[in-house]
Amino acid sequence: MSEPLVLVTQSGAVQTLALNRPAALNSLTAALHAQLLAALEATAAACDVRCVVITGMGRAFCAGQDLNDIAAAPASGSGDPAPAPGSAGAQAQDLGRVIETLYRPLCLRIRSMPVPVLAAVNGVAAGAGACLALGCDLVLAARSASFIMAFSKIGLLPDTGGTWLLPRLVGRAQALGLALLGDKLPAPEAERRGLIWRCVDDASLPDEALALAQRLAAMPVKALVATRQAMDAAAQLDYGQALAQEAAMQQTLGAGADYREGVAAFAGKRAPRFTER
């Protein structure tokens, strides 16, 4: 039996999902997509998980789409006969279909997880792999890691949420520079530009990622997820609408057990014990 393409481990309330195609730099295939999405769905349903870490096995986080996968193979030249509808060749030409059936569900699942999602970028994150990491709530990267918007190098535009994420993370000028030029961005520079949360020494990445995830898991995760949702939604709202959204969401959180526990712990000068998810 072949080894799983996603390795799932759990430490307390933290679950780690490790992309497991190290020989191919964890590049994405339809099979890897299916296993990662299934793992995320299972995690979302697991009441004992309060934070998720996504990382890669070996020397890369994720090199993006595996171009040897039939779904991403380029269309044949104009002089070649057109493939029959529904054939492998026809599917290979329709990258839009690949986005809709594989990438869009994965991106939306990460963005709608009921717990915080941390990317621990252990090596190169290129193309869709870079955008996959940036779509997580926090990105922690090894100092030797790098981010490459490699799409323009093969005649494509950023996908996996890249056109939405990049301008919001670093502004239009920096986003266009990264996307158009496709230059390698070392993790320390990515941190300096605000593309990621923080970079750490390579050897300490696993421990730092677990410590950060455990810290998030001990916090009121329902409020953390609501913060993500509010900030994402506020990007489409004016100031007054954002204030109204805050009031509505705060009303819900204020009626919850975690708010009562937080206030009681503050008054009692003790550490809170949050339980909602």
Backbone torsions as a table, in degrees:
resi	resn	phi	psi	omega
1	MET	NA	132.4	-176.8
2	SER	-70.6	154.0	-179.1
3	GLU	-70.5	143.8	179.3
4	PRO	-58.6	147.0	177.9
5	LEU	-81.7	-13.8	174.5
6	VAL	-131.6	119.8	178.2
7	LEU	-92.2	127.4	-176.6
8	VAL	-112.2	121.6	175.8
9	THR	-131.9	157.3	-179.3
10	GLN	-136.9	135.1	175.7
11	SER	-127.5	103.5	-175.3
12	GLY	63.7	-125.9	-178.7
13	ALA	-92.7	8.9	-178.2
14	VAL	-107.6	126.8	175.4
15	GLN	-110.9	133.9	179.6
16	THR	-111.5	129.9	175.9
17	LEU	-112.5	114.8	-176.4
18	ALA	-110.0	119.6	175.1
19	LEU	-62.9	131.7	-168.2
20	ASN	-126.3	60.6	168.8
21	ARG	-129.1	59.1	-171.5
22	PRO	-59.6	-33.5	-179.4
23	ALA	-66.4	-24.3	178.6
24	ALA	-107.9	22.5	-179.1
25	LEU	54.9	32.7	177.4
26	ASN	57.9	30.5	177.4
27	SER	-65.4	152.7	-169.1
28	LEU	-87.5	133.1	172.4
29	THR	-124.7	170.7	177.6
30	ALA	-60.0	-37.8	-179.8
31	ALA	-67.4	-40.5	177.9
32	LEU	-66.6	-41.3	175.0
33	HIS	-54.1	-49.0	-175.8
34	ALA	-61.9	-42.8	-178.6
35	GLN	-71.0	-37.7	179.3
36	LEU	-67.8	-43.2	178.7
37	LEU	-63.8	-41.5	178.5
38	ALA	-63.4	-39.8	178.6
39	ALA	-65.2	-40.0	178.1
40	LEU	-66.2	-40.0	178.5
41	GLU	-62.9	-42.7	178.8
42	ALA	-65.2	-39.3	178.4
43	THR	-64.4	-42.1	-179.7
44	ALA	-61.1	-30.2	-178.6
45	ALA	-89.1	-8.5	-176.1
46	ALA	-87.0	110.6	-175.7
47	CYS	-67.3	-19.5	-178.1
48	ASP	-89.5	1.3	177.5
49	VAL	-101.3	128.6	-178.3
50	ARG	-122.5	0.1	174.1
51	CYS	-162.3	145.6	-179.8
52	VAL	-120.7	137.8	173.6
53	VAL	-115.3	129.1	174.3
54	ILE	-110.7	127.0	-179.2
55	THR	-144.5	-174.9	-179.4
56	GLY	-127.6	150.1	175.0
57	MET	-86.1	148.8	177.8
58	GLY	82.2	-147.2	-171.7
59	ARG	-97.2	6.5	179.6
60	ALA	-133.5	153.2	169.2
61	PHE	-79.9	-60.1	176.9
62	CYS	-168.5	125.3	-178.1
63	ALA	-87.1	12.1	179.2
64	GLY	92.9	-160.7	-179.4
65	GLN	-66.6	134.8	173.6
66	ASP	-74.6	110.9	-175.9
67	LEU	-73.8	-7.5	173.7
68	ASN	-85.7	-11.5	177.2
69	ASP	-69.3	134.6	-173.3
70	ILE	-58.0	-32.8	-177.3
71	ALA	-64.3	-26.5	-176.1
72	ALA	-106.1	3.3	-179.9
73	ALA	-63.7	138.9	-178.7
74	PRO	-67.3	155.4	177.7
75	ALA	-63.8	156.3	177.7
76	SER	-69.6	161.4	180.0
77	GLY	-63.9	163.5	-175.4
78	SER	-64.8	-21.1	-180.0
79	GLY	-83.4	-9.6	-178.6
80	ASP	-88.6	153.5	178.4
81	PRO	-65.5	145.5	-179.9
82	ALA	-69.9	139.4	178.6
83	PRO	-69.9	153.6	178.9
84	ALA	-67.7	143.4	177.6
85	PRO	-55.5	134.0	179.1
86	GLY	87.1	-7.5	179.1
87	SER	-78.7	168.6	178.9
88	ALA	-59.9	-39.3	179.9
89	GLY	-63.9	-38.2	179.0
90	ALA	-65.9	-41.5	178.5
91	GLN	-64.2	-35.6	-177.3
92	ALA	-62.8	-27.0	-177.6
93	GLN	-82.1	-14.9	-171.6
94	ASP	-102.8	81.9	178.3
95	LEU	-68.3	-27.4	176.8
96	GLY	-60.2	-39.1	178.3
97	ARG	-65.8	-37.9	177.5
98	VAL	-61.9	-44.0	178.9
99	ILE	-61.3	-47.3	-175.7
100	GLU	-67.4	-37.8	-174.3
101	THR	-90.7	-26.2	-176.6
102	LEU	-113.8	-56.5	-171.3
103	TYR	-74.8	-43.6	-177.4
104	ARG	-60.6	-48.3	177.8
105	PRO	-60.6	-38.3	-179.4
106	LEU	-66.5	-46.6	-179.8
107	CYS	-62.0	-43.3	-178.8
108	LEU	-68.7	-33.7	177.9
109	ARG	-66.3	-43.9	178.0
110	ILE	-61.1	-42.8	-176.1
111	ARG	-73.1	-15.9	-178.4
112	SER	-113.5	14.2	179.5
113	MET	-61.0	142.2	-179.4
114	PRO	-79.2	5.5	177.3
115	VAL	-136.3	160.9	176.7
116	PRO	-62.1	146.9	179.7
117	VAL	-121.4	123.2	-178.3
118	LEU	-113.3	130.1	172.8
119	ALA	-96.7	125.4	175.0
120	ALA	-107.5	96.6	-172.5
121	VAL	-86.3	105.7	-172.4
122	ASN	-91.9	-7.6	-179.1
123	GLY	-166.3	-151.2	-177.3
124	VAL	-62.3	138.2	172.2
125	ALA	-125.9	107.8	-172.6
126	ALA	-121.7	148.0	175.8
127	GLY	54.0	-127.1	-180.0
128	ALA	-60.3	-28.5	177.9
129	GLY	-65.5	-39.4	177.4
130	ALA	-65.5	-45.3	-178.5
131	CYS	-69.0	-32.6	175.2
132	LEU	-59.4	-44.4	178.5
133	ALA	-65.1	-45.3	-176.4
134	LEU	-66.9	-19.6	177.5
135	GLY	-78.4	-9.5	176.6
136	CYS	-77.7	166.6	-176.2
137	ASP	-67.7	-44.0	177.6
138	LEU	-133.4	144.7	177.8
139	VAL	-121.1	119.0	174.6
140	LEU	-110.8	129.9	-174.2
141	ALA	-128.2	146.2	171.1
142	ALA	-66.4	148.5	-176.3
143	ARG	-61.0	-30.0	-179.9
144	SER	-86.5	-3.7	-179.5
145	ALA	-70.9	165.4	178.9
146	SER	-149.5	160.1	-179.6
147	PHE	-124.1	130.7	-177.2
148	ILE	-134.3	118.8	172.5
149	MET	-84.5	82.5	-167.9
150	ALA	-83.0	2.2	-172.1
151	PHE	-58.7	-45.7	-176.1
152	SER	-63.4	-22.5	-179.2
153	LYS	-70.0	-19.1	178.6
154	ILE	-121.7	22.3	173.3
155	GLY	77.4	28.8	-179.5
156	LEU	-125.5	171.9	173.6
157	LEU	-108.0	161.9	-179.7
158	PRO	-60.0	134.0	174.2
159	ASP	-124.9	-158.6	-176.3
160	THR	55.4	35.1	179.7
161	GLY	82.9	4.8	-174.8
162	GLY	-59.7	-39.8	-178.5
163	THR	-68.6	-24.4	177.6
164	TRP	-85.8	-43.1	-173.4
165	LEU	-72.2	-49.7	-170.5
166	LEU	-57.3	-51.8	-179.8
167	PRO	-61.4	-32.8	-179.3
168	ARG	-75.2	-26.9	-179.8
169	LEU	-83.4	-43.1	-172.0
170	VAL	-127.2	1.2	-178.4
171	GLY	90.2	162.0	-173.5
172	ARG	-63.4	-44.6	-175.6
173	ALA	-62.9	-48.0	179.9
174	GLN	-67.5	-38.5	-179.6
175	ALA	-62.3	-45.3	179.5
176	LEU	-65.9	-39.5	177.5
177	GLY	-59.8	-45.4	179.5
178	LEU	-65.8	-41.7	-175.2
179	ALA	-76.1	-41.6	-176.2
180	LEU	-74.7	-42.0	-175.1
181	LEU	-85.8	-30.1	178.7
182	GLY	65.1	28.1	-178.8
183	ASP	-74.6	152.7	176.1
184	LYS	-71.0	128.0	-179.9
185	LEU	-113.4	107.9	179.3
186	PRO	-62.4	150.7	-176.4
187	ALA	-55.6	-42.8	178.3
188	PRO	-59.1	-38.0	178.8
189	GLU	-72.5	-35.4	176.1
190	ALA	-61.5	-39.0	176.1
191	GLU	-66.0	-43.4	-178.5
192	ARG	-61.7	-36.4	-178.8
193	ARG	-82.5	-7.5	-179.9
194	GLY	85.2	14.5	179.1
195	LEU	-73.2	-34.1	-179.8
196	ILE	-127.9	169.0	-178.9
197	TRP	-72.9	-50.7	-174.8
198	ARG	-165.5	150.8	169.4
199	CYS	-115.4	150.3	-175.8
200	VAL	-135.7	167.9	176.9
201	ASP	-59.6	143.8	-175.5
202	ASP	-52.9	-48.5	-175.0
203	ALA	-64.4	-26.2	-175.7
204	SER	-94.8	-3.4	-176.1
205	LEU	-56.0	-50.2	-178.6
206	PRO	-58.1	-44.1	-179.2
207	ASP	-68.7	-41.0	179.8
208	GLU	-65.3	-41.1	179.8
209	ALA	-65.1	-43.6	179.2
210	LEU	-65.0	-41.7	179.6
211	ALA	-63.0	-42.3	179.1
212	LEU	-66.3	-42.2	179.1
213	ALA	-64.1	-39.8	178.0
214	GLN	-65.5	-36.6	176.7
215	ARG	-63.3	-44.2	178.4
216	LEU	-64.6	-39.7	-178.9
217	ALA	-63.6	-28.9	-179.9
218	ALA	-82.4	-9.4	-178.7
219	MET	-89.0	172.8	178.7
220	PRO	-73.0	90.2	-170.3
221	VAL	-63.1	-30.0	177.2
222	LYS	-62.0	-40.2	177.5
223	ALA	-70.5	-35.7	178.3
224	LEU	-64.5	-43.8	178.9
225	VAL	-65.9	-39.9	177.1
226	ALA	-62.9	-35.6	177.2
227	THR	-63.2	-44.6	176.1
228	ARG	-58.7	-47.7	-178.1
229	GLN	-62.0	-42.7	-178.4
230	ALA	-66.0	-42.0	-179.6
231	MET	-67.3	-40.6	178.0
232	ASP	-63.8	-44.6	-179.0
233	ALA	-68.5	-35.2	-177.1
234	ALA	-64.1	-22.4	178.0
235	ALA	-62.6	-20.7	-179.5
236	GLN	-104.9	4.2	-174.7
237	LEU	-112.8	158.5	168.6
238	ASP	-85.0	176.6	-172.9
239	TYR	-61.5	-44.2	-179.7
240	GLY	-63.9	-40.4	177.8
241	GLN	-65.3	-37.4	178.0
242	ALA	-64.6	-40.1	177.4
243	LEU	-62.4	-40.6	178.8
244	ALA	-65.9	-39.8	178.2
245	GLN	-63.2	-42.1	178.3
246	GLU	-59.7	-41.9	-179.4
247	ALA	-62.8	-44.0	-178.3
248	ALA	-65.6	-43.7	-178.2
249	MET	-72.5	-35.7	178.3
250	GLN	-66.6	-32.6	177.4
251	GLN	-60.7	-42.7	179.8
252	THR	-67.0	-47.3	-179.4
253	LEU	-65.1	-37.8	-178.4
254	GLY	-66.2	-19.5	177.8
255	ALA	-93.0	3.5	-174.3
256	GLY	-93.8	168.5	-177.8
257	ALA	-69.2	-33.4	-178.3
258	ASP	-66.3	-35.1	177.5
259	TYR	-66.1	-43.8	178.2
260	ARG	-62.3	-41.5	179.9
261	GLU	-66.9	-41.1	179.5
262	GLY	-62.0	-42.6	179.6
263	VAL	-68.0	-42.0	179.9
264	ALA	-64.5	-40.3	180.0
265	ALA	-67.4	-39.1	178.0
266	PHE	-62.7	-45.2	-179.2
267	ALA	-67.3	-35.0	-178.5
268	GLY	-87.7	0.2	-179.7
269	LYS	52.8	49.8	178.2
270	ARG	-134.1	167.4	177.3
271	ALA	-73.6	135.2	179.7
272	PRO	-74.9	157.0	176.0
273	ARG	-124.0	91.5	-176.9
274	PHE	-82.3	142.1	-174.8
275	THR	-130.2	-18.2	-175.2
276	GLU	-71.5	153.9	177.0
277	ARG	-148.5	NA	NA
